[in-house]
Amino acid sequence: MLKIMKPLITFSIIAVHLIIMYFWIFDWEKLITPIGLAGWGGSIIAGFMAYAFYAAKERKKYIQLQRHILIGSTVITVCLAVLALIIEWITSSMP
């Protein structure tokens, strides 16, 4: 059962990260709503938690690939959040 759940959870989190990236690029106003921010933060936390649940000593290539894709998409989502904060800080300091 766990063998089926891991990829399902991983691809779900990656799909949410891709949706966040889409909204960040094309419709950023939906990401700054309370629901958008909760989804953004929740997907980051879920990404790191799912990454932690993968066994580091697992040698199967597809599991290692899933693990690397998951941490990559989570880190990109964190970078988008930091970039959004920097942009907000810059625009709010303008007169």
Order of alpha helices (4+ residues) and beta strands (2+ residues): alpha-alpha-alpha
